[in-house]
Amino acid sequence: MLRGIYTGASGMQAQQHRLDALSNNLANVDVTGYKRDASVHKAFPEMLMRRFNDNGVHRLYSGIFKTD
């Protein structure tokens, strides 16, 4: 029972952050030099597997490798 409530609350919180970023972007669309806000959410298992496979080399979307 509590797991369902926590899952629902987590989803609502994620959507609230998404809505806050969107409303902030819309409110500041006419401001010169404004950089948009982004709300990024990923599932825990996906991030965990990404960390297991992480060797310090990060692949960008264009296929170019970048090291930190």
PQR file with spaces between the fields and no chain letter, atoms N, CA, C, O and H, PARSE charges and radii, in Angstrom:
ATOM       1  N    MET     1       0.821   -1.192    0.000 -0.4000 1.5000
ATOM       2  CA   MET     1       0.000    0.000    0.000 -0.0000 2.0000
ATOM       3  C    MET     1       0.870    1.263    0.000  0.5500 1.7000
ATOM       4  O    MET     1       0.650    2.171   -0.802 -0.5500 1.4000
ATOM       5  N    LEU     2       1.850    1.317    0.896 -0.4000 1.5000
ATOM       6  CA   LEU     2       2.695    2.508    0.969 -0.0000 2.0000
ATOM       7  C    LEU     2       3.586    2.652   -0.257  0.5500 1.7000
ATOM       8  O    LEU     2       3.890    3.769   -0.675 -0.5500 1.4000
ATOM       9  H    LEU     2       2.029    0.579    1.548  0.4000 1.0000
ATOM      10  N    ARG     3       4.005    1.533   -0.836 -0.4000 1.5000
ATOM      11  CA   ARG     3       4.842    1.611   -2.035 -0.0000 2.0000
ATOM      12  C    ARG     3       4.088    2.307   -3.166  0.5500 1.7000
ATOM      13  O    ARG     3       4.670    3.104   -3.902 -0.5500 1.4000
ATOM      14  H    ARG     3       3.757    0.625   -0.497  0.4000 1.0000
ATOM      15  N    GLY     4       2.816    2.013   -3.306 -0.4000 1.5000
ATOM      16  CA   GLY     4       2.000    2.666   -4.329 -0.0000 2.0000
ATOM      17  C    GLY     4       1.861    4.155   -4.088  0.5500 1.7000
ATOM      18  O    GLY     4       1.885    4.949   -5.028 -0.5500 1.4000
ATOM      19  H    GLY     4       2.343    1.365   -2.709  0.4000 1.0000
ATOM      20  N    ILE     5       1.714    4.533   -2.829 -0.4000 1.5000
ATOM      21  CA   ILE     5       1.607    5.954   -2.498 -0.0000 2.0000
ATOM      22  C    ILE     5       2.923    6.657   -2.798  0.5500 1.7000
ATOM      23  O    ILE     5       2.922    7.752   -3.361 -0.5500 1.4000
ATOM      24  H    ILE     5       1.693    3.887   -2.065  0.4000 1.0000
ATOM      25  N    TYR     6       4.054    6.042   -2.429 -0.4000 1.5000
ATOM      26  CA   TYR     6       5.353    6.644   -2.709 -0.0000 2.0000
ATOM      27  C    TYR     6       5.623    6.732   -4.208  0.5500 1.7000
ATOM      28  O    TYR     6       6.204    7.710   -4.678 -0.5500 1.4000
ATOM      29  H    TYR     6       4.055    5.153   -1.971  0.4000 1.0000
ATOM      30  N    THR     7       5.207    5.725   -4.951 -0.4000 1.5000
ATOM      31  CA   THR     7       5.389    5.745   -6.397 -0.0000 2.0000
ATOM      32  C    THR     7       4.561    6.865   -7.021  0.5500 1.7000
ATOM      33  O    THR     7       5.042    7.595   -7.888 -0.5500 1.4000
ATOM      34  H    THR     7       4.735    4.931   -4.569  0.4000 1.0000
ATOM      35  N    GLY     8       3.329    6.992   -6.581 -0.4000 1.5000
ATOM      36  CA   GLY     8       2.471    8.061   -7.082 -0.0000 2.0000
ATOM      37  C    GLY     8       3.005    9.438   -6.723  0.5500 1.7000
ATOM      38  O    GLY     8       2.981   10.354   -7.545 -0.5500 1.4000
ATOM      39  H    GLY     8       2.938    6.399   -5.877  0.4000 1.0000
ATOM      40  N    ALA     9       3.487    9.583   -5.494 -0.4000 1.5000
ATOM      41  CA   ALA     9       4.047   10.869   -5.057 -0.0000 2.0000
ATOM      42  C    ALA     9       5.299   11.212   -5.846  0.5500 1.7000
ATOM      43  O    ALA     9       5.511   12.375   -6.190 -0.5500 1.4000
ATOM      44  H    ALA     9       3.507    8.838   -4.826  0.4000 1.0000
ATOM      45  N    SER    10       6.124   10.231   -6.136 -0.4000 1.5000
ATOM      46  CA   SER    10       7.324   10.455   -6.924 -0.0000 2.0000
ATOM      47  C    SER    10       6.978   10.916   -8.338  0.5500 1.7000
ATOM      48  O    SER    10       7.617   11.820   -8.877 -0.5500 1.4000
ATOM      49  H    SER    10       5.953    9.286   -5.856  0.4000 1.0000
ATOM      50  N    GLY    11       5.981   10.299   -8.926 -0.4000 1.5000
ATOM      51  CA   GLY    11       5.539   10.703  -10.259 -0.0000 2.0000
ATOM      52  C    GLY    11       4.983   12.115  -10.271  0.5500 1.7000
ATOM      53  O    GLY    11       5.247   12.887  -11.193 -0.5500 1.4000
ATOM      54  H    GLY    11       5.463    9.565   -8.489  0.4000 1.0000
ATOM      55  N    MET    12       4.207   12.454   -9.235 -0.4000 1.5000
ATOM      56  CA   MET    12       3.659   13.807   -9.149 -0.0000 2.0000
ATOM      57  C    MET    12       4.763   14.838   -8.972  0.5500 1.7000
ATOM      58  O    MET    12       4.693   15.928   -9.540 -0.5500 1.4000
ATOM      59  H    MET    12       3.993   11.827   -8.486  0.4000 1.0000
ATOM      60  N    GLN    13       5.767   14.507   -8.198 -0.4000 1.5000
ATOM      61  CA   GLN    13       6.881   15.415   -7.968 -0.0000 2.0000
ATOM      62  C    GLN    13       7.669   15.634   -9.267  0.5500 1.7000
ATOM      63  O    GLN    13       8.078   16.757   -9.565 -0.5500 1.4000
ATOM      64  H    GLN    13       5.824   13.622   -7.736  0.4000 1.0000
ATOM      65  N    ALA    14       7.876   14.578  -10.024 -0.4000 1.5000
ATOM      66  CA   ALA    14       8.592   14.700  -11.297 -0.0000 2.0000
ATOM      67  C    ALA    14       7.808   15.575  -12.273  0.5500 1.7000
ATOM      68  O    ALA    14       8.389   16.413  -12.962 -0.5500 1.4000
ATOM      69  H    ALA    14       7.544   13.666   -9.782  0.4000 1.0000
ATOM      70  N    GLN    15       6.501   15.382  -12.331 -0.4000 1.5000
ATOM      71  CA   GLN    15       5.674   16.198  -13.220 -0.0000 2.0000
ATOM      72  C    GLN    15       5.640   17.650  -12.767  0.5500 1.7000
ATOM      73  O    GLN    15       5.583   18.555  -13.599 -0.5500 1.4000
ATOM      74  H    GLN    15       6.029   14.701  -11.771  0.4000 1.0000
ATOM      75  N    GLN    16       5.675   17.883  -11.458 -0.4000 1.5000
ATOM      76  CA   GLN    16       5.694   19.250  -10.945 -0.0000 2.0000
ATOM      77  C    GLN    16       6.978   19.963  -11.341  0.5500 1.7000
ATOM      78  O    GLN    16       6.940   21.135  -11.715 -0.5500 1.4000
ATOM      79  H    GLN    16       5.721   17.148  -10.782  0.4000 1.0000
ATOM      80  N    HIS    17       8.122   19.272  -11.264 -0.4000 1.5000
ATOM      81  CA   HIS    17       9.392   19.863  -11.692 -0.0000 2.0000
ATOM      82  C    HIS    17       9.366   20.170  -13.189  0.5500 1.7000
ATOM      83  O    HIS    17       9.874   21.201  -13.629 -0.5500 1.4000
ATOM      84  H    HIS    17       8.153   18.320  -10.959  0.4000 1.0000
ATOM      85  N    ARG    18       8.775   19.274  -13.955 -0.4000 1.5000
ATOM      86  CA   ARG    18       8.659   19.474  -15.401 -0.0000 2.0000
ATOM      87  C    ARG    18       7.796   20.692  -15.710  0.5500 1.7000
ATOM      88  O    ARG    18       8.144   21.501  -16.570 -0.5500 1.4000
ATOM      89  H    ARG    18       8.362   18.437  -13.597  0.4000 1.0000
ATOM      90  N    LEU    19       6.678   20.823  -15.015 -0.4000 1.5000
ATOM      91  CA   LEU    19       5.780   21.950  -15.208 -0.0000 2.0000
ATOM      92  C    LEU    19       6.432   23.262  -14.770  0.5500 1.7000
ATOM      93  O    LEU    19       6.245   24.289  -15.423 -0.5500 1.4000
ATOM      94  H    LEU    19       6.394   20.166  -14.316  0.4000 1.0000
ATOM      95  N    ASP    20       7.189   23.243  -13.680 -0.4000 1.5000
ATOM      96  CA   ASP    20       7.895   24.442  -13.219 -0.0000 2.0000
ATOM      97  C    ASP    20       8.908   24.916  -14.253  0.5500 1.7000
ATOM      98  O    ASP    20       9.002   26.113  -14.523 -0.5500 1.4000
ATOM      99  H    ASP    20       7.341   22.409  -13.150  0.4000 1.0000
ATOM     100  N    ALA    21       9.663   23.994  -14.830 -0.4000 1.5000
ATOM     101  CA   ALA    21      10.650   24.356  -15.854 -0.0000 2.0000
ATOM     102  C    ALA    21       9.964   24.926  -17.088  0.5500 1.7000
ATOM     103  O    ALA    21      10.427   25.914  -17.658 -0.5500 1.4000
ATOM     104  H    ALA    21       9.587   23.022  -14.611  0.4000 1.0000
ATOM     105  N    LEU    22       8.867   24.308  -17.501 -0.4000 1.5000
ATOM     106  CA   LEU    22       8.136   24.776  -18.676 -0.0000 2.0000
ATOM     107  C    LEU    22       7.561   26.169  -18.447  0.5500 1.7000
ATOM     108  O    LEU    22       7.672   27.035  -19.315 -0.5500 1.4000
ATOM     109  H    LEU    22       8.491   23.505  -17.038  0.4000 1.0000
ATOM     110  N    SER    23       6.949   26.391  -17.290 -0.4000 1.5000
ATOM     111  CA   SER    23       6.362   27.700  -17.014 -0.0000 2.0000
ATOM     112  C    SER    23       7.448   28.775  -16.894  0.5500 1.7000
ATOM     113  O    SER    23       7.234   29.911  -17.317 -0.5500 1.4000
ATOM     114  H    SER    23       6.859   25.688  -16.585  0.4000 1.0000
ATOM     115  N    ASN    24       8.595   28.437  -16.329 -0.4000 1.5000
ATOM     116  CA   ASN    24       9.698   29.387  -16.253 -0.0000 2.0000
ATOM     117  C    ASN    24      10.217   29.732  -17.643  0.5500 1.7000
ATOM     118  O    ASN    24      10.547   30.886  -17.913 -0.5500 1.4000
ATOM     119  H    ASN    24       8.769   27.514  -15.986  0.4000 1.0000
ATOM     120  N    ASN    25      10.291   28.743  -18.523 -0.4000 1.5000
ATOM     121  CA   ASN    25      10.732   28.994  -19.895 -0.0000 2.0000
ATOM     122  C    ASN    25       9.751   29.910  -20.627  0.5500 1.7000
ATOM     123  O    ASN    25      10.165   30.815  -21.351 -0.5500 1.4000
ATOM     124  H    ASN    25      10.023   27.804  -18.304  0.4000 1.0000
ATOM     125  N    LEU    26       8.460   29.674  -20.436 -0.4000 1.5000
ATOM     126  CA   LEU    26       7.458   30.507  -21.101 -0.0000 2.0000
ATOM     127  C    LEU    26       7.457   31.932  -20.549  0.5500 1.7000
ATOM     128  O    LEU    26       7.268   32.884  -21.306 -0.5500 1.4000
ATOM     129  H    LEU    26       8.125   28.938  -19.848  0.4000 1.0000
ATOM     130  N    ALA    27       7.663   32.091  -19.253 -0.4000 1.5000
ATOM     131  CA   ALA    27       7.664   33.418  -18.643 -0.0000 2.0000
ATOM     132  C    ALA    27       8.863   34.239  -19.092  0.5500 1.7000
ATOM     133  O    ALA    27       8.776   35.466  -19.145 -0.5500 1.4000
ATOM     134  H    ALA    27       7.816   31.318  -18.637  0.4000 1.0000
ATOM     135  N    ASN    28       9.972   33.600  -19.413 -0.4000 1.5000
ATOM     136  CA   ASN    28      11.200   34.316  -19.749 -0.0000 2.0000
ATOM     137  C    ASN    28      11.574   34.214  -21.218  0.5500 1.7000
ATOM     138  O    ASN    28      12.734   34.427  -21.572 -0.5500 1.4000
ATOM     139  H    ASN    28      10.043   32.603  -19.369  0.4000 1.0000
ATOM     140  N    VAL    29      10.627   33.898  -22.071 -0.4000 1.5000
ATOM     141  CA   VAL    29      10.939   33.699  -23.484 -0.0000 2.0000
ATOM     142  C    VAL    29      11.405   34.997  -24.155  0.5500 1.7000
ATOM     143  O    VAL    29      12.173   34.940  -25.116 -0.5500 1.4000
ATOM     144  H    VAL    29       9.685   33.726  -21.784  0.4000 1.0000
ATOM     145  N    ASP    30      10.964   36.160  -23.676 -0.4000 1.5000
ATOM     146  CA   ASP    30      11.332   37.432  -24.302 -0.0000 2.0000
ATOM     147  C    ASP    30      12.578   38.069  -23.692  0.5500 1.7000
ATOM     148  O    ASP    30      13.015   39.118  -24.164 -0.5500 1.4000
ATOM     149  H    ASP    30      10.340   36.207  -22.896  0.4000 1.0000
ATOM     150  N    VAL    31      13.154   37.469  -22.667 -0.4000 1.5000
ATOM     151  CA   VAL    31      14.321   38.042  -22.010 -0.0000 2.0000
ATOM     152  C    VAL    31      15.567   37.733  -22.841  0.5500 1.7000
ATOM     153  O    VAL    31      15.821   36.584  -23.204 -0.5500 1.4000
ATOM     154  H    VAL    31      12.799   36.617  -22.284  0.4000 1.0000
ATOM     155  N    THR    32      16.334   38.778  -23.132 -0.4000 1.5000
ATOM     156  CA   THR    32      17.544   38.608  -23.927 -0.0000 2.0000
ATOM     157  C    THR    32      18.579   37.816  -23.132  0.5500 1.7000
ATOM     158  O    THR    32      18.854   38.129  -21.974 -0.5500 1.4000
ATOM     159  H    THR    32      16.129   39.711  -22.837  0.4000 1.0000
ATOM     160  N    GLY    33      19.143   36.801  -23.755 -0.4000 1.5000
ATOM     161  CA   GLY    33      20.193   36.003  -23.139 -0.0000 2.0000
ATOM     162  C    GLY    33      19.703   34.946  -22.175  0.5500 1.7000
ATOM     163  O    GLY    33      20.506   34.333  -21.472 -0.5500 1.4000
ATOM     164  H    GLY    33      18.920   36.548  -24.697  0.4000 1.0000
ATOM     165  N    TYR    34      18.398   34.720  -22.127 -0.4000 1.5000
ATOM     166  CA   TYR    34      17.869   33.713  -21.203 -0.0000 2.0000
ATOM     167  C    TYR    34      18.199   32.319  -21.714  0.5500 1.7000
ATOM     168  O    TYR    34      17.976   32.013  -22.886 -0.5500 1.4000
ATOM     169  H    TYR    34      17.746   35.218  -22.698  0.4000 1.0000
ATOM     170  N    LYS    35      18.727   31.482  -20.843 -0.4000 1.5000
ATOM     171  CA   LYS    35      19.023   30.102  -21.187 -0.0000 2.0000
ATOM     172  C    LYS    35      17.917   29.228  -20.603  0.5500 1.7000
ATOM     173  O    LYS    35      17.623   29.321  -19.411 -0.5500 1.4000
ATOM     174  H    LYS    35      18.908   31.731  -19.891  0.4000 1.0000
ATOM     175  N    ARG    36      17.317   28.404  -21.404 -0.4000 1.5000
ATOM     176  CA   ARG    36      16.156   27.636  -20.972 -0.0000 2.0000
ATOM     177  C    ARG    36      16.495   26.631  -19.880  0.5500 1.7000
ATOM     178  O    ARG    36      17.615   26.127  -19.796 -0.5500 1.4000
ATOM     179  H    ARG    36      17.556   28.328  -22.372  0.4000 1.0000
ATOM     180  N    ASP    37      15.511   26.357  -19.058 -0.4000 1.5000
ATOM     181  CA   ASP    37      15.630   25.330  -18.033 -0.0000 2.0000
ATOM     182  C    ASP    37      15.237   23.992  -18.636  0.5500 1.7000
ATOM     183  O    ASP    37      14.414   23.934  -19.550 -0.5500 1.4000
ATOM     184  H    ASP    37      14.601   26.766  -19.126  0.4000 1.0000
ATOM     185  N    ALA    38      15.815   22.932  -18.132 -0.4000 1.5000
ATOM     186  CA   ALA    38      15.472   21.593  -18.598 -0.0000 2.0000
ATOM     187  C    ALA    38      15.215   20.705  -17.393  0.5500 1.7000
ATOM     188  O    ALA    38      15.885   20.809  -16.367 -0.5500 1.4000
ATOM     189  H    ALA    38      16.483   22.979  -17.389  0.4000 1.0000
ATOM     190  N    SER    39      14.245   19.844  -17.537 -0.4000 1.5000
ATOM     191  CA   SER    39      13.924   18.883  -16.489 -0.0000 2.0000
ATOM     192  C    SER    39      14.206   17.495  -17.045  0.5500 1.7000
ATOM     193  O    SER    39      13.546   17.049  -17.983 -0.5500 1.4000
ATOM     194  H    SER    39      13.700   19.760  -18.372  0.4000 1.0000
ATOM     195  N    VAL    40      15.186   16.817  -16.466 -0.4000 1.5000
ATOM     196  CA   VAL    40      15.598   15.516  -16.969 -0.0000 2.0000
ATOM     197  C    VAL    40      15.331   14.465  -15.901  0.5500 1.7000
ATOM     198  O    VAL    40      15.780   14.595  -14.762 -0.5500 1.4000
ATOM     199  H    VAL    40      15.722   17.180  -15.703  0.4000 1.0000
ATOM     200  N    HIS    41      14.604   13.435  -16.274 -0.4000 1.5000
ATOM     201  CA   HIS    41      14.289   12.345  -15.353 -0.0000 2.0000
ATOM     202  C    HIS    41      14.538   11.025  -16.058  0.5500 1.7000
ATOM     203  O    HIS    41      14.132   10.833  -17.204 -0.5500 1.4000
ATOM     204  H    HIS    41      14.239   13.329  -17.199  0.4000 1.0000
ATOM     205  N    LYS    42      15.202   10.129  -15.371 -0.4000 1.5000
ATOM     206  CA   LYS    42      15.455    8.794  -15.911 -0.0000 2.0000
ATOM     207  C    LYS    42      15.157    7.764  -14.845  0.5500 1.7000
ATOM     208  O    LYS    42      15.186    8.057  -13.649 -0.5500 1.4000
ATOM     209  H    LYS    42      15.532   10.285  -14.440  0.4000 1.0000
ATOM     210  N    ALA    43      14.876    6.581  -15.283 -0.4000 1.5000
ATOM     211  CA   ALA    43      14.580    5.491  -14.362 -0.0000 2.0000
ATOM     212  C    ALA    43      15.856    5.032  -13.659  0.5500 1.7000
ATOM     213  O    ALA    43      16.935    5.046  -14.251 -0.5500 1.4000
ATOM     214  H    ALA    43      14.852    6.343  -16.254  0.4000 1.0000
ATOM     215  N    PHE    44      15.732    4.633  -12.415 -0.4000 1.5000
ATOM     216  CA   PHE    44      16.893    4.210  -11.640 -0.0000 2.0000
ATOM     217  C    PHE    44      17.627    3.028  -12.268  0.5500 1.7000
ATOM     218  O    PHE    44      18.854    3.071  -12.358 -0.5500 1.4000
ATOM     219  H    PHE    44      14.855    4.621  -11.933  0.4000 1.0000
ATOM     220  N    PRO    45      16.929    1.964  -12.712 -0.5600 1.5000
ATOM     221  CA   PRO    45      17.670    0.838  -13.316  0.2800 2.0000
ATOM     222  C    PRO    45      18.480    1.251  -14.546  0.5500 1.7000
ATOM     223  O    PRO    45      19.575    0.737  -14.775 -0.5500 1.4000
ATOM     224  N    GLU    46      17.940    2.176  -15.330 -0.4000 1.5000
ATOM     225  CA   GLU    46      18.658    2.643  -16.515 -0.0000 2.0000
ATOM     226  C    GLU    46      19.944    3.369  -16.112  0.5500 1.7000
ATOM     227  O    GLU    46      20.997    3.147  -16.709 -0.5500 1.4000
ATOM     228  H    GLU    46      17.051    2.594  -15.143  0.4000 1.0000
ATOM     229  N    MET    47      19.856    4.230  -15.107 -0.4000 1.5000
ATOM     230  CA   MET    47      21.033    4.953  -14.647 -0.0000 2.0000
ATOM     231  C    MET    47      22.039    4.018  -13.977  0.5500 1.7000
ATOM     232  O    MET    47      23.247    4.215  -14.106 -0.5500 1.4000
ATOM     233  H    MET    47      19.000    4.410  -14.622  0.4000 1.0000
ATOM     234  N    LEU    48      21.554    3.012  -13.270 -0.4000 1.5000
ATOM     235  CA   LEU    48      22.445    2.059  -12.614 -0.0000 2.0000
ATOM     236  C    LEU    48      23.242    1.271  -13.645  0.5500 1.7000
ATOM     237  O    LEU    48      24.449    1.087  -13.485 -0.5500 1.4000
ATOM     238  H    LEU    48      20.572    2.851  -13.166  0.4000 1.0000
ATOM     239  N    MET    49      22.585    0.807  -14.694 -0.4000 1.5000
ATOM     240  CA   MET    49      23.284    0.070  -15.744 -0.0000 2.0000
ATOM     241  C    MET    49      24.277    0.967  -16.480  0.5500 1.7000
ATOM     242  O    MET    49      25.344    0.514  -16.894 -0.5500 1.4000
ATOM     243  H    MET    49      21.605    0.956  -14.824  0.4000 1.0000
ATOM     244  N    ARG    50      23.925    2.221  -16.637 -0.4000 1.5000
ATOM     245  CA   ARG    50      24.834    3.159  -17.296 -0.0000 2.0000
ATOM     246  C    ARG    50      26.090    3.338  -16.453  0.5500 1.7000
ATOM     247  O    ARG    50      27.190    3.422  -16.999 -0.5500 1.4000
ATOM     248  H    ARG    50      23.058    2.590  -16.301  0.4000 1.0000
ATOM     249  N    ARG    51      25.944    3.396  -15.140 -0.4000 1.5000
ATOM     250  CA   ARG    51      27.098    3.548  -14.252 -0.0000 2.0000
ATOM     251  C    ARG    51      27.963    2.291  -14.238  0.5500 1.7000
ATOM     252  O    ARG    51      29.186    2.389  -14.141 -0.5500 1.4000
ATOM     253  H    ARG    51      25.050    3.328  -14.696  0.4000 1.0000
ATOM     254  N    PHE    52      27.354    1.119  -14.333 -0.4000 1.5000
ATOM     255  CA   PHE    52      28.136   -0.119  -14.373 -0.0000 2.0000
ATOM     256  C    PHE    52      29.006   -0.168  -15.618  0.5500 1.7000
ATOM     257  O    PHE    52      30.123   -0.681  -15.570 -0.5500 1.4000
ATOM     258  H    PHE    52      26.360    1.039  -14.412  0.4000 1.0000
ATOM     259  N    ASN    53      28.510    0.359  -16.731 -0.4000 1.5000
ATOM     260  CA   ASN    53      29.240    0.324  -17.989 -0.0000 2.0000
ATOM     261  C    ASN    53      30.140    1.540  -18.182  0.5500 1.7000
ATOM     262  O    ASN    53      30.830    1.644  -19.195 -0.5500 1.4000
ATOM     263  H    ASN    53      27.602    0.776  -16.769  0.4000 1.0000
ATOM     264  N    ASP    54      30.138    2.458  -17.219 -0.4000 1.5000
ATOM     265  CA   ASP    54      30.901    3.694  -17.344 -0.0000 2.0000
ATOM     266  C    ASP    54      32.386    3.438  -17.070  0.5500 1.7000
ATOM     267  O    ASP    54      32.756    2.925  -16.014 -0.5500 1.4000
ATOM     268  H    ASP    54      29.577    2.373  -16.395  0.4000 1.0000
ATOM     269  N    ASN    55      33.220    3.802  -18.034 -0.4000 1.5000
ATOM     270  CA   ASN    55      34.663    3.627  -17.851 -0.0000 2.0000
ATOM     271  C    ASN    55      35.403    4.961  -17.887  0.5500 1.7000
ATOM     272  O    ASN    55      36.618    4.986  -18.081 -0.5500 1.4000
ATOM     273  H    ASN    55      32.919    4.219  -18.892  0.4000 1.0000
ATOM     274  N    GLY    56      34.687    6.064  -17.703 -0.4000 1.5000
ATOM     275  CA   GLY    56      35.292    7.382  -17.724 -0.0000 2.0000
ATOM     276  C    GLY    56      35.234    8.060  -19.070  0.5500 1.7000
ATOM     277  O    GLY    56      35.572    9.238  -19.182 -0.5500 1.4000
ATOM     278  H    GLY    56      33.700    6.043  -17.546  0.4000 1.0000
ATOM     279  N    VAL    57      34.811    7.341  -20.099 -0.4000 1.5000
ATOM     280  CA   VAL    57      34.673    7.908  -21.432 -0.0000 2.0000
ATOM     281  C    VAL    57      33.187    8.065  -21.712  0.5500 1.7000
ATOM     282  O    VAL    57      32.429    7.096  -21.668 -0.5500 1.4000
ATOM     283  H    VAL    57      34.536    6.384  -20.009  0.4000 1.0000
ATOM     284  N    HIS    58      32.783    9.290  -22.000 -0.4000 1.5000
ATOM     285  CA   HIS    58      31.366    9.563  -22.230 -0.0000 2.0000
ATOM     286  C    HIS    58      31.130    9.777  -23.717  0.5500 1.7000
ATOM     287  O    HIS    58      31.856   10.529  -24.367 -0.5500 1.4000
ATOM     288  H    HIS    58      33.400   10.077  -22.036  0.4000 1.0000
ATOM     289  N    ARG    59      30.128    9.122  -24.242 -0.4000 1.5000
ATOM     290  CA   ARG    59      29.800    9.244  -25.651 -0.0000 2.0000
ATOM     291  C    ARG    59      28.741   10.321  -25.822  0.5500 1.7000
ATOM     292  O    ARG    59      27.685   10.271  -25.192 -0.5500 1.4000
ATOM     293  H    ARG    59      29.538    8.512  -23.714  0.4000 1.0000
ATOM     294  N    LEU    60      29.031   11.295  -26.679 -0.4000 1.5000
ATOM     295  CA   LEU    60      28.061   12.324  -27.000 -0.0000 2.0000
ATOM     296  C    LEU    60      27.122   11.800  -28.071  0.5500 1.7000
ATOM     297  O    LEU    60      27.383   10.757  -28.671 -0.5500 1.4000
ATOM     298  H    LEU    60      29.889   11.335  -27.190  0.4000 1.0000
ATOM     299  N    TYR    61      26.033   12.515  -28.317 -0.4000 1.5000
ATOM     300  CA   TYR    61      25.031   12.054  -29.277 -0.0000 2.0000
ATOM     301  C    TYR    61      25.568   11.964  -30.690  0.5500 1.7000
ATOM     302  O    TYR    61      25.083   11.155  -31.481 -0.5500 1.4000
ATOM     303  H    TYR    61      25.821   13.362  -27.830  0.4000 1.0000
ATOM     304  N    SER    62      26.567   12.781  -31.029 -0.4000 1.5000
ATOM     305  CA   SER    62      27.102   12.761  -32.383 -0.0000 2.0000
ATOM     306  C    SER    62      28.104   11.622  -32.609  0.5500 1.7000
ATOM     307  O    SER    62      28.594   11.436  -33.722 -0.5500 1.4000
ATOM     308  H    SER    62      26.962   13.438  -30.386  0.4000 1.0000
ATOM     309  N    GLY    63      28.405   10.867  -31.555 -0.4000 1.5000
ATOM     310  CA   GLY    63      29.327    9.759  -31.699 -0.0000 2.0000
ATOM     311  C    GLY    63      30.761   10.115  -31.358  0.5500 1.7000
ATOM     312  O    GLY    63      31.644    9.261  -31.437 -0.5500 1.4000
ATOM     313  H    GLY    63      28.007   11.018  -30.650  0.4000 1.0000
ATOM     314  N    ILE    64      31.008   11.363  -30.979 -0.4000 1.5000
ATOM     315  CA   ILE    64      32.342   11.813  -30.615 -0.0000 2.0000
ATOM     316  C    ILE    64      32.585   11.466  -29.159  0.5500 1.7000
ATOM     317  O    ILE    64      31.689   11.608  -28.327 -0.5500 1.4000
ATOM     318  H    ILE    64      30.291   12.057  -30.915  0.4000 1.0000
ATOM     319  N    PHE    65      33.794   11.012  -28.844 -0.4000 1.5000
ATOM     320  CA   PHE    65      34.123   10.658  -27.473 -0.0000 2.0000
ATOM     321  C    PHE    65      34.683   11.872  -26.736  0.5500 1.7000
ATOM     322  O    PHE    65      35.433   12.670  -27.299 -0.5500 1.4000
ATOM     323  H    PHE    65      34.522   10.897  -29.520  0.4000 1.0000
ATOM     324  N    LYS    66      34.306   11.990  -25.482 -0.4000 1.5000
ATOM     325  CA   LYS    66      34.779   13.086  -24.641 -0.0000 2.0000
ATOM     326  C    LYS    66      35.252   12.504  -23.321  0.5500 1.7000
ATOM     327  O    LYS    66      34.547   11.699  -22.712 -0.5500 1.4000
ATOM     328  H    LYS    66      33.697   11.342  -25.025  0.4000 1.0000
ATOM     329  N    THR    67      36.417   12.892  -22.878 -0.4000 1.5000
ATOM     330  CA   THR    67      36.913   12.450  -21.578 -0.0000 2.0000
ATOM     331  C    THR    67      36.878   13.624  -20.619  0.5500 1.7000
ATOM     332  O    THR    67      37.097   14.768  -21.018 -0.5500 1.4000
ATOM     333  H    THR    67      36.989   13.546  -23.373  0.4000 1.0000
ATOM     334  N    ASP    68      36.606   13.342  -19.372 -0.4000 1.5000
ATOM     335  CA   ASP    68      36.538   14.398  -18.354 -0.0000 2.0000
ATOM     336  C    ASP    68      37.888   14.681  -17.782  0.5500 1.7000
ATOM     337  O    ASP    68      38.022   15.541  -16.911 -0.5500 1.4000
ATOM     338  H    ASP    68      36.428   12.413  -19.048  0.4000 1.0000
